[in-house]
Each structure stands twice: as structure tokens, then as C-alpha cells.
Amino acid sequence: MTTEEAAALATRLDEDHFPETNGRMAVCRRCGFRTTGETSDRHAPVEIQITRASRWLDAQAHARRGAQAREALDS
């Protein structure tokens, strides 16, 4: 994977959710990927995490679709 792909994946993570960190470690508590910036306000997965991050995002999208389908059935 290239740096461009890593940047695109970081953008997808940022769009999915705001990084939740404890302030001491530059790791998002929600997804487990690294963050960057003074306030850890952006995701920055390292190259070894790119495949896992992509799978995590796909799983989150699948879970959201499942929740929406359950809501539609319950209505």
C-alpha cells in the first residue's frame, strides 16, 4: 500500500468517527489505530495497520446496515 492509500484510509476513519484518545497515548480507543496531531484529532494508521483498518471500516459499515435493517423490521 502507498502513502496515498494510507491517507485515504485515514480520511475514511476520520469520517467514520472522531478519534477517542485518553490524551496520553496517540491511539484511538474506539478502533485501536494510531492518531496524529497535537490533540490526536486525526487518524494516522501505520502501514502495517492498513489492511486491518480497511477490514474494520467494512465491518462497521456492515454492522450499521444490520442495525438499520433491524430498526426497519421493528417499525
PyMOL Python script that loads the backbone (N, CA, C, O; Angstrom):
from pymol import cmd

cmd.read_pdbstr("""\
ATOM      1  N   MET A   1       0.835  -1.174   0.000  1.00  0.00           N
ATOM      2  CA  MET A   1       0.000   0.000   0.000  1.00  0.00           C
ATOM      3  C   MET A   1       0.886   1.245   0.000  1.00  0.00           C
ATOM      4  O   MET A   1       1.990   1.248   0.543  1.00  0.00           O
ATOM      5  N   THR A   2       0.375   2.275  -0.612  1.00  0.00           N
ATOM      6  CA  THR A   2       1.149   3.505  -0.727  1.00  0.00           C
ATOM      7  C   THR A   2       0.730   4.506   0.334  1.00  0.00           C
ATOM      8  O   THR A   2      -0.246   4.307   1.059  1.00  0.00           O
ATOM      9  N   THR A   3       1.477   5.562   0.403  1.00  0.00           N
ATOM     10  CA  THR A   3       1.155   6.639   1.336  1.00  0.00           C
ATOM     11  C   THR A   3      -0.200   7.252   0.992  1.00  0.00           C
ATOM     12  O   THR A   3      -0.953   7.646   1.883  1.00  0.00           O
ATOM     13  N   GLU A   4      -0.505   7.331  -0.298  1.00  0.00           N
ATOM     14  CA  GLU A   4      -1.808   7.871  -0.716  1.00  0.00           C
ATOM     15  C   GLU A   4      -2.943   6.992  -0.210  1.00  0.00           C
ATOM     16  O   GLU A   4      -3.972   7.498   0.237  1.00  0.00           O
ATOM     17  N   GLU A   5      -2.760   5.687  -0.279  1.00  0.00           N
ATOM     18  CA  GLU A   5      -3.787   4.771   0.215  1.00  0.00           C
ATOM     19  C   GLU A   5      -3.947   4.900   1.727  1.00  0.00           C
ATOM     20  O   GLU A   5      -5.063   4.847   2.245  1.00  0.00           O
ATOM     21  N   ALA A   6      -2.837   5.066   2.427  1.00  0.00           N
ATOM     22  CA  ALA A   6      -2.887   5.249   3.877  1.00  0.00           C
ATOM     23  C   ALA A   6      -3.619   6.546   4.221  1.00  0.00           C
ATOM     24  O   ALA A   6      -4.416   6.580   5.158  1.00  0.00           O
ATOM     25  N   ALA A   7      -3.353   7.597   3.475  1.00  0.00           N
ATOM     26  CA  ALA A   7      -4.026   8.875   3.717  1.00  0.00           C
ATOM     27  C   ALA A   7      -5.521   8.763   3.435  1.00  0.00           C
ATOM     28  O   ALA A   7      -6.336   9.323   4.169  1.00  0.00           O
ATOM     29  N   ALA A   8      -5.883   8.045   2.379  1.00  0.00           N
ATOM     30  CA  ALA A   8      -7.299   7.862   2.063  1.00  0.00           C
ATOM     31  C   ALA A   8      -7.991   7.056   3.150  1.00  0.00           C
ATOM     32  O   ALA A   8      -9.130   7.350   3.514  1.00  0.00           O
ATOM     33  N   LEU A   9      -7.315   6.048   3.665  1.00  0.00           N
ATOM     34  CA  LEU A   9      -7.886   5.239   4.736  1.00  0.00           C
ATOM     35  C   LEU A   9      -8.031   6.057   6.020  1.00  0.00           C
ATOM     36  O   LEU A   9      -9.021   5.917   6.739  1.00  0.00           O
ATOM     37  N   ALA A  10      -7.049   6.908   6.307  1.00  0.00           N
ATOM     38  CA  ALA A  10      -7.133   7.778   7.481  1.00  0.00           C
ATOM     39  C   ALA A  10      -8.339   8.714   7.361  1.00  0.00           C
ATOM     40  O   ALA A  10      -9.031   8.971   8.346  1.00  0.00           O
ATOM     41  N   THR A  11      -8.581   9.217   6.163  1.00  0.00           N
ATOM     42  CA  THR A  11      -9.741  10.079   5.936  1.00  0.00           C
ATOM     43  C   THR A  11     -11.040   9.307   6.166  1.00  0.00           C
ATOM     44  O   THR A  11     -11.975   9.830   6.773  1.00  0.00           O
ATOM     45  N   ARG A  12     -11.100   8.065   5.683  1.00  0.00           N
ATOM     46  CA  ARG A  12     -12.292   7.238   5.901  1.00  0.00           C
ATOM     47  C   ARG A  12     -12.531   7.004   7.393  1.00  0.00           C
ATOM     48  O   ARG A  12     -13.670   7.055   7.858  1.00  0.00           O
ATOM     49  N   LEU A  13     -11.454   6.748   8.142  1.00  0.00           N
ATOM     50  CA  LEU A  13     -11.592   6.563   9.586  1.00  0.00           C
ATOM     51  C   LEU A  13     -12.098   7.838  10.254  1.00  0.00           C
ATOM     52  O   LEU A  13     -12.965   7.786  11.126  1.00  0.00           O
ATOM     53  N   ASP A  14     -11.550   8.989   9.839  1.00  0.00           N
ATOM     54  CA  ASP A  14     -11.985  10.265  10.405  1.00  0.00           C
ATOM     55  C   ASP A  14     -13.452  10.539  10.103  1.00  0.00           C
ATOM     56  O   ASP A  14     -14.171  11.083  10.941  1.00  0.00           O
ATOM     57  N   GLU A  15     -13.896  10.163   8.903  1.00  0.00           N
ATOM     58  CA  GLU A  15     -15.298  10.360   8.542  1.00  0.00           C
ATOM     59  C   GLU A  15     -16.206   9.419   9.323  1.00  0.00           C
ATOM     60  O   GLU A  15     -17.347   9.763   9.629  1.00  0.00           O
ATOM     61  N   ASP A  16     -15.700   8.231   9.646  1.00  0.00           N
ATOM     62  CA  ASP A  16     -16.485   7.254  10.389  1.00  0.00           C
ATOM     63  C   ASP A  16     -16.695   7.697  11.836  1.00  0.00           C
ATOM     64  O   ASP A  16     -17.799   7.587  12.368  1.00  0.00           O
ATOM     65  N   HIS A  17     -15.637   8.197  12.468  1.00  0.00           N
ATOM     66  CA  HIS A  17     -15.756   8.643  13.859  1.00  0.00           C
ATOM     67  C   HIS A  17     -14.579   9.544  14.227  1.00  0.00           C
ATOM     68  O   HIS A  17     -13.509   9.485  13.620  1.00  0.00           O
ATOM     69  N   PHE A  18     -14.811  10.381  15.244  1.00  0.00           N
ATOM     70  CA  PHE A  18     -13.755  11.246  15.771  1.00  0.00           C
ATOM     71  C   PHE A  18     -12.862  10.396  16.664  1.00  0.00           C
ATOM     72  O   PHE A  18     -13.375   9.608  17.458  1.00  0.00           O
ATOM     73  N   PRO A  19     -11.538  10.530  16.560  1.00  0.00           N
ATOM     74  CA  PRO A  19     -10.653   9.720  17.403  1.00  0.00           C
ATOM     75  C   PRO A  19     -10.914   9.957  18.891  1.00  0.00           C
ATOM     76  O   PRO A  19     -11.009  11.098  19.344  1.00  0.00           O
ATOM     77  N   GLU A  20     -11.025   8.872  19.632  1.00  0.00           N
ATOM     78  CA  GLU A  20     -11.223   8.933  21.078  1.00  0.00           C
ATOM     79  C   GLU A  20      -9.928   8.466  21.728  1.00  0.00           C
ATOM     80  O   GLU A  20      -9.599   7.280  21.683  1.00  0.00           O
ATOM     81  N   THR A  21      -9.194   9.392  22.331  1.00  0.00           N
ATOM     82  CA  THR A  21      -7.942   9.028  22.994  1.00  0.00           C
ATOM     83  C   THR A  21      -8.002   9.443  24.452  1.00  0.00           C
ATOM     84  O   THR A  21      -8.851  10.241  24.849  1.00  0.00           O
ATOM     85  N   ASN A  22      -7.091   8.894  25.247  1.00  0.00           N
ATOM     86  CA  ASN A  22      -7.044   9.274  26.651  1.00  0.00           C
ATOM     87  C   ASN A  22      -6.106  10.453  26.887  1.00  0.00           C
ATOM     88  O   ASN A  22      -5.905  10.870  28.028  1.00  0.00           O
ATOM     89  N   GLY A  23      -5.537  10.988  25.821  1.00  0.00           N
ATOM     90  CA  GLY A  23      -4.668  12.150  25.947  1.00  0.00           C
ATOM     91  C   GLY A  23      -3.205  11.806  26.156  1.00  0.00           C
ATOM     92  O   GLY A  23      -2.337  12.623  25.849  1.00  0.00           O
ATOM     93  N   ARG A  24      -2.909  10.627  26.667  1.00  0.00           N
ATOM     94  CA  ARG A  24      -1.521  10.236  26.892  1.00  0.00           C
ATOM     95  C   ARG A  24      -0.974   9.392  25.755  1.00  0.00           C
ATOM     96  O   ARG A  24       0.201   9.489  25.403  1.00  0.00           O
ATOM     97  N   MET A  25      -1.830   8.572  25.191  1.00  0.00           N
ATOM     98  CA  MET A  25      -1.399   7.699  24.105  1.00  0.00           C
ATOM     99  C   MET A  25      -2.074   8.132  22.811  1.00  0.00           C
ATOM    100  O   MET A  25      -3.257   8.472  22.801  1.00  0.00           O
ATOM    101  N   ALA A  26      -1.330   8.116  21.741  1.00  0.00           N
ATOM    102  CA  ALA A  26      -1.869   8.531  20.442  1.00  0.00           C
ATOM    103  C   ALA A  26      -2.509   7.337  19.742  1.00  0.00           C
ATOM    104  O   ALA A  26      -2.143   6.982  18.621  1.00  0.00           O
ATOM    105  N   VAL A  27      -3.477   6.724  20.433  1.00  0.00           N
ATOM    106  CA  VAL A  27      -4.193   5.565  19.901  1.00  0.00           C
ATOM    107  C   VAL A  27      -5.678   5.768  20.171  1.00  0.00           C
ATOM    108  O   VAL A  27      -6.073   6.086  21.293  1.00  0.00           O
ATOM    109  N   CYS A  28      -6.493   5.586  19.150  1.00  0.00           N
ATOM    110  CA  CYS A  28      -7.935   5.735  19.292  1.00  0.00           C
ATOM    111  C   CYS A  28      -8.488   4.558  20.093  1.00  0.00           C
ATOM    112  O   CYS A  28      -8.227   3.401  19.764  1.00  0.00           O
ATOM    113  N   ARG A  29      -9.252   4.855  21.144  1.00  0.00           N
ATOM    114  CA  ARG A  29      -9.843   3.792  21.961  1.00  0.00           C
ATOM    115  C   ARG A  29     -10.931   3.042  21.224  1.00  0.00           C
ATOM    116  O   ARG A  29     -11.186   1.874  21.516  1.00  0.00           O
ATOM    117  N   ARG A  30     -11.571   3.690  20.282  1.00  0.00           N
ATOM    118  CA  ARG A  30     -12.688   3.058  19.577  1.00  0.00           C
ATOM    119  C   ARG A  30     -12.221   2.016  18.560  1.00  0.00           C
ATOM    120  O   ARG A  30     -12.768   0.915  18.497  1.00  0.00           O
ATOM    121  N   CYS A  31     -11.214   2.364  17.769  1.00  0.00           N
ATOM    122  CA  CYS A  31     -10.784   1.444  16.716  1.00  0.00           C
ATOM    123  C   CYS A  31      -9.389   0.863  16.930  1.00  0.00           C
ATOM    124  O   CYS A  31      -9.045  -0.144  16.311  1.00  0.00           O
ATOM    125  N   GLY A  32      -8.586   1.471  17.786  1.00  0.00           N
ATOM    126  CA  GLY A  32      -7.259   0.951  18.080  1.00  0.00           C
ATOM    127  C   GLY A  32      -6.160   1.404  17.137  1.00  0.00           C
ATOM    128  O   GLY A  32      -5.036   0.909  17.223  1.00  0.00           O
ATOM    129  N   PHE A  33      -6.457   2.333  16.241  1.00  0.00           N
ATOM    130  CA  PHE A  33      -5.445   2.794  15.303  1.00  0.00           C
ATOM    131  C   PHE A  33      -4.794   4.072  15.806  1.00  0.00           C
ATOM    132  O   PHE A  33      -5.375   4.814  16.597  1.00  0.00           O
ATOM    133  N   ARG A  34      -3.588   4.312  15.337  1.00  0.00           N
ATOM    134  CA  ARG A  34      -2.836   5.487  15.770  1.00  0.00           C
ATOM    135  C   ARG A  34      -3.519   6.782  15.345  1.00  0.00           C
ATOM    136  O   ARG A  34      -4.266   6.827  14.368  1.00  0.00           O
ATOM    137  N   THR A  35      -3.239   7.823  16.108  1.00  0.00           N
ATOM    138  CA  THR A  35      -3.755   9.152  15.797  1.00  0.00           C
ATOM    139  C   THR A  35      -2.575  10.114  15.682  1.00  0.00           C
ATOM    140  O   THR A  35      -1.454   9.804  16.086  1.00  0.00           O
ATOM    141  N   THR A  36      -2.855  11.277  15.125  1.00  0.00           N
ATOM    142  CA  THR A  36      -1.807  12.277  14.963  1.00  0.00           C
ATOM    143  C   THR A  36      -2.392  13.649  15.226  1.00  0.00           C
ATOM    144  O   THR A  36      -3.605  13.798  15.372  1.00  0.00           O
ATOM    145  N   GLY A  37      -1.547  14.631  15.283  1.00  0.00           N
ATOM    146  CA  GLY A  37      -1.986  15.993  15.570  1.00  0.00           C
ATOM    147  C   GLY A  37      -1.737  16.308  17.031  1.00  0.00           C
ATOM    148  O   GLY A  37      -1.580  15.405  17.853  1.00  0.00           O
ATOM    149  N   GLU A  38      -1.701  17.585  17.349  1.00  0.00           N
ATOM    150  CA  GLU A  38      -1.432  17.987  18.733  1.00  0.00           C
ATOM    151  C   GLU A  38      -2.444  17.424  19.705  1.00  0.00           C
ATOM    152  O   GLU A  38      -2.094  17.031  20.817  1.00  0.00           O
ATOM    153  N   THR A  39      -3.689  17.384  19.292  1.00  0.00           N
ATOM    154  CA  THR A  39      -4.742  16.877  20.173  1.00  0.00           C
ATOM    155  C   THR A  39      -5.225  15.492  19.744  1.00  0.00           C
ATOM    156  O   THR A  39      -6.314  15.065  20.128  1.00  0.00           O
ATOM    157  N   SER A  40      -4.428  14.805  18.960  1.00  0.00           N
ATOM    158  CA  SER A  40      -4.788  13.476  18.435  1.00  0.00           C
ATOM    159  C   SER A  40      -6.152  13.518  17.771  1.00  0.00           C
ATOM    160  O   SER A  40      -7.013  12.679  18.035  1.00  0.00           O
ATOM    161  N   ASP A  41      -6.338  14.505  16.905  1.00  0.00           N
ATOM    162  CA  ASP A  41      -7.647  14.719  16.310  1.00  0.00           C
ATOM    163  C   ASP A  41      -7.810  14.107  14.917  1.00  0.00           C
ATOM    164  O   ASP A  41      -8.825  14.327  14.257  1.00  0.00           O
ATOM    165  N   ARG A  42      -6.810  13.337  14.471  1.00  0.00           N
ATOM    166  CA  ARG A  42      -6.898  12.671  13.166  1.00  0.00           C
ATOM    167  C   ARG A  42      -6.310  11.279  13.287  1.00  0.00           C
ATOM    168  O   ARG A  42      -5.377  11.045  14.056  1.00  0.00           O
ATOM    169  N   HIS A  43      -6.872  10.358  12.514  1.00  0.00           N
ATOM    170  CA  HIS A  43      -6.312   9.011  12.467  1.00  0.00           C
ATOM    171  C   HIS A  43      -5.085   9.001  11.573  1.00  0.00           C
ATOM    172  O   HIS A  43      -5.003   9.764  10.611  1.00  0.00           O
ATOM    173  N   ALA A  44      -4.138   8.140  11.891  1.00  0.00           N
ATOM    174  CA  ALA A  44      -2.920   8.004  11.086  1.00  0.00           C
ATOM    175  C   ALA A  44      -2.431   6.562  11.178  1.00  0.00           C
ATOM    176  O   ALA A  44      -1.414   6.287  11.815  1.00  0.00           O
ATOM    177  N   PRO A  45      -3.158   5.638  10.540  1.00  0.00           N
ATOM    178  CA  PRO A  45      -2.715   4.246  10.629  1.00  0.00           C
ATOM    179  C   PRO A  45      -1.352   4.063   9.973  1.00  0.00           C
ATOM    180  O   PRO A  45      -1.078   4.624   8.912  1.00  0.00           O
ATOM    181  N   VAL A  46      -0.513   3.276  10.614  1.00  0.00           N
ATOM    182  CA  VAL A  46       0.791   2.972  10.028  1.00  0.00           C
ATOM    183  C   VAL A  46       0.595   1.876   8.991  1.00  0.00           C
ATOM    184  O   VAL A  46      -0.451   1.228   8.956  1.00  0.00           O
ATOM    185  N   GLU A  47       1.580   1.673   8.164  1.00  0.00           N
ATOM    186  CA  GLU A  47       1.438   0.778   7.022  1.00  0.00           C
ATOM    187  C   GLU A  47       1.002  -0.631   7.429  1.00  0.00           C
ATOM    188  O   GLU A  47       0.220  -1.268   6.722  1.00  0.00           O
ATOM    189  N   ILE A  48       1.495  -1.108   8.544  1.00  0.00           N
ATOM    190  CA  ILE A  48       1.150  -2.460   8.969  1.00  0.00           C
ATOM    191  C   ILE A  48      -0.329  -2.564   9.381  1.00  0.00           C
ATOM    192  O   ILE A  48      -0.882  -3.663   9.397  1.00  0.00           O
ATOM    193  N   GLN A  49      -0.960  -1.458   9.706  1.00  0.00           N
ATOM    194  CA  GLN A  49      -2.353  -1.440  10.147  1.00  0.00           C
ATOM    195  C   GLN A  49      -3.345  -1.205   9.015  1.00  0.00           C
ATOM    196  O   GLN A  49      -4.553  -1.281   9.243  1.00  0.00           O
ATOM    197  N   ILE A  50      -2.885  -0.928   7.829  1.00  0.00           N
ATOM    198  CA  ILE A  50      -3.773  -0.506   6.747  1.00  0.00           C
ATOM    199  C   ILE A  50      -4.802  -1.580   6.390  1.00  0.00           C
ATOM    200  O   ILE A  50      -5.985  -1.271   6.254  1.00  0.00           O
ATOM    201  N   THR A  51      -4.381  -2.811   6.238  1.00  0.00           N
ATOM    202  CA  THR A  51      -5.314  -3.874   5.886  1.00  0.00           C
ATOM    203  C   THR A  51      -6.338  -4.074   6.988  1.00  0.00           C
ATOM    204  O   THR A  51      -7.530  -4.222   6.719  1.00  0.00           O
ATOM    205  N   ARG A  52      -5.872  -4.079   8.231  1.00  0.00           N
ATOM    206  CA  ARG A  52      -6.790  -4.258   9.365  1.00  0.00           C
ATOM    207  C   ARG A  52      -7.762  -3.091   9.465  1.00  0.00           C
ATOM    208  O   ARG A  52      -8.936  -3.291   9.777  1.00  0.00           O
ATOM    209  N   ALA A  53      -7.290  -1.876   9.205  1.00  0.00           N
ATOM    210  CA  ALA A  53      -8.161  -0.703   9.259  1.00  0.00           C
ATOM    211  C   ALA A  53      -9.243  -0.781   8.188  1.00  0.00           C
ATOM    212  O   ALA A  53     -10.398  -0.438   8.441  1.00  0.00           O
ATOM    213  N   SER A  54      -8.876  -1.222   7.018  1.00  0.00           N
ATOM    214  CA  SER A  54      -9.852  -1.360   5.940  1.00  0.00           C
ATOM    215  C   SER A  54     -10.913  -2.391   6.304  1.00  0.00           C
ATOM    216  O   SER A  54     -12.102  -2.170   6.073  1.00  0.00           O
ATOM    217  N   ARG A  55     -10.492  -3.501   6.865  1.00  0.00           N
ATOM    218  CA  ARG A  55     -11.448  -4.534   7.291  1.00  0.00           C
ATOM    219  C   ARG A  55     -12.337  -4.017   8.419  1.00  0.00           C
ATOM    220  O   ARG A  55     -13.533  -4.306   8.452  1.00  0.00           O
ATOM    221  N   TRP A  56     -11.748  -3.247   9.349  1.00  0.00           N
ATOM    222  CA  TRP A  56     -12.519  -2.710  10.465  1.00  0.00           C
ATOM    223  C   TRP A  56     -13.617  -1.777   9.950  1.00  0.00           C
ATOM    224  O   TRP A  56     -14.759  -1.845  10.404  1.00  0.00           O
ATOM    225  N   LEU A  57     -13.266  -0.913   9.005  1.00  0.00           N
ATOM    226  CA  LEU A  57     -14.248   0.003   8.435  1.00  0.00           C
ATOM    227  C   LEU A  57     -15.359  -0.757   7.711  1.00  0.00           C
ATOM    228  O   LEU A  57     -16.532  -0.399   7.823  1.00  0.00           O
ATOM    229  N   ASP A  58     -14.997  -1.794   6.979  1.00  0.00           N
ATOM    230  CA  ASP A  58     -16.007  -2.611   6.293  1.00  0.00           C
ATOM    231  C   ASP A  58     -16.935  -3.270   7.299  1.00  0.00           C
ATOM    232  O   ASP A  58     -18.144  -3.331   7.077  1.00  0.00           O
ATOM    233  N   ALA A  59     -16.386  -3.765   8.404  1.00  0.00           N
ATOM    234  CA  ALA A  59     -17.204  -4.401   9.441  1.00  0.00           C
ATOM    235  C   ALA A  59     -18.140  -3.387  10.098  1.00  0.00           C
ATOM    236  O   ALA A  59     -19.284  -3.713  10.414  1.00  0.00           O
ATOM    237  N   GLN A  60     -17.662  -2.168  10.303  1.00  0.00           N
ATOM    238  CA  GLN A  60     -18.509  -1.127  10.895  1.00  0.00           C
ATOM    239  C   GLN A  60     -19.664  -0.786   9.966  1.00  0.00           C
ATOM    240  O   GLN A  60     -20.794  -0.609  10.422  1.00  0.00           O
ATOM    241  N   ALA A  61     -19.396  -0.694   8.681  1.00  0.00           N
ATOM    242  CA  ALA A  61     -20.448  -0.401   7.706  1.00  0.00           C
ATOM    243  C   ALA A  61     -21.470  -1.534   7.684  1.00  0.00           C
ATOM    244  O   ALA A  61     -22.672  -1.282   7.599  1.00  0.00           O
ATOM    245  N   HIS A  62     -21.006  -2.765   7.761  1.00  0.00           N
ATOM    246  CA  HIS A  62     -21.896  -3.929   7.778  1.00  0.00           C
ATOM    247  C   HIS A  62     -22.771  -3.903   9.037  1.00  0.00           C
ATOM    248  O   HIS A  62     -23.971  -4.171   8.969  1.00  0.00           O
ATOM    249  N   ALA A  63     -22.170  -3.583  10.173  1.00  0.00           N
ATOM    250  CA  ALA A  63     -22.922  -3.513  11.425  1.00  0.00           C
ATOM    251  C   ALA A  63     -23.990  -2.422  11.371  1.00  0.00           C
ATOM    252  O   ALA A  63     -25.103  -2.616  11.860  1.00  0.00           O
ATOM    253  N   ARG A  64     -23.653  -1.271  10.776  1.00  0.00           N
ATOM    254  CA  ARG A  64     -24.639  -0.186  10.650  1.00  0.00           C
ATOM    255  C   ARG A  64     -25.813  -0.611   9.768  1.00  0.00           C
ATOM    256  O   ARG A  64     -26.968  -0.325  10.082  1.00  0.00           O
ATOM    257  N   ARG A  65     -25.507  -1.303   8.652  1.00  0.00           N
ATOM    258  CA  ARG A  65     -26.575  -1.777   7.769  1.00  0.00           C
ATOM    259  C   ARG A  65     -27.462  -2.780   8.501  1.00  0.00           C
ATOM    260  O   ARG A  65     -28.681  -2.764   8.329  1.00  0.00           O
ATOM    261  N   GLY A  66     -26.876  -3.640   9.303  1.00  0.00           N
ATOM    262  CA  GLY A  66     -27.651  -4.602  10.073  1.00  0.00           C
ATOM    263  C   GLY A  66     -28.544  -3.920  11.090  1.00  0.00           C
ATOM    264  O   GLY A  66     -29.697  -4.314  11.268  1.00  0.00           O
ATOM    265  N   ALA A  67     -28.025  -2.900  11.760  1.00  0.00           N
ATOM    266  CA  ALA A  67     -28.826  -2.150  12.739  1.00  0.00           C
ATOM    267  C   ALA A  67     -29.985  -1.427  12.058  1.00  0.00           C
ATOM    268  O   ALA A  67     -31.090  -1.371  12.597  1.00  0.00           O
ATOM    269  N   GLN A  68     -29.731  -0.874  10.874  1.00  0.00           N
ATOM    270  CA  GLN A  68     -30.791  -0.190  10.135  1.00  0.00           C
ATOM    271  C   GLN A  68     -31.867  -1.182   9.689  1.00  0.00           C
ATOM    272  O   GLN A  68     -33.055  -0.865   9.717  1.00  0.00           O
ATOM    273  N   ALA A  69     -31.456  -2.366   9.283  1.00  0.00           N
ATOM    274  CA  ALA A  69     -32.425  -3.379   8.862  1.00  0.00           C
ATOM    275  C   ALA A  69     -33.285  -3.835  10.045  1.00  0.00           C
ATOM    276  O   ALA A  69     -34.493  -4.023   9.903  1.00  0.00           O
ATOM    277  N   ARG A  70     -32.651  -4.012  11.220  1.00  0.00           N
ATOM    278  CA  ARG A  70     -33.411  -4.393  12.423  1.00  0.00           C
ATOM    279  C   ARG A  70     -34.420  -3.307  12.785  1.00  0.00           C
ATOM    280  O   ARG A  70     -35.564  -3.604  13.128  1.00  0.00           O
ATOM    281  N   GLU A  71     -33.988  -2.040  12.707  1.00  0.00           N
ATOM    282  CA  GLU A  71     -34.898  -0.931  13.010  1.00  0.00           C
ATOM    283  C   GLU A  71     -36.087  -0.919  12.039  1.00  0.00           C
ATOM    284  O   GLU A  71     -37.227  -0.680  12.439  1.00  0.00           O
ATOM    285  N   ALA A  72     -35.805  -1.179  10.770  1.00  0.00           N
ATOM    286  CA  ALA A  72     -36.872  -1.191   9.774  1.00  0.00           C
ATOM    287  C   ALA A  72     -37.862  -2.322  10.047  1.00  0.00           C
ATOM    288  O   ALA A  72     -39.066  -2.146   9.861  1.00  0.00           O
ATOM    289  N   LEU A  73     -37.376  -3.458  10.478  1.00  0.00           N
ATOM    290  CA  LEU A  73     -38.253  -4.586  10.804  1.00  0.00           C
ATOM    291  C   LEU A  73     -39.076  -4.316  12.057  1.00  0.00           C
ATOM    292  O   LEU A  73     -40.233  -4.730  12.144  1.00  0.00           O
ATOM    293  N   ASP A  74     -38.490  -3.631  13.017  1.00  0.00           N
ATOM    294  CA  ASP A  74     -39.181  -3.332  14.271  1.00  0.00           C
ATOM    295  C   ASP A  74     -40.237  -2.250  14.104  1.00  0.00           C
ATOM    296  O   ASP A  74     -41.153  -2.149  14.920  1.00  0.00           O
ATOM    297  N   SER A  75     -40.122  -1.452  13.074  1.00  0.00           N
ATOM    298  CA  SER A  75     -41.077  -0.345  12.879  1.00  0.00           C
ATOM    299  C   SER A  75     -42.368  -0.806  12.266  1.00  0.00           C
ATOM    300  O   SER A  75     -43.268   0.003  12.040  1.00  0.00           O
TER     301      SER A  75
END
""", "prot")
cmd.dss("prot")
cmd.show_as("cartoon", "prot")
cmd.util.cbc("prot")
cmd.orient("prot")
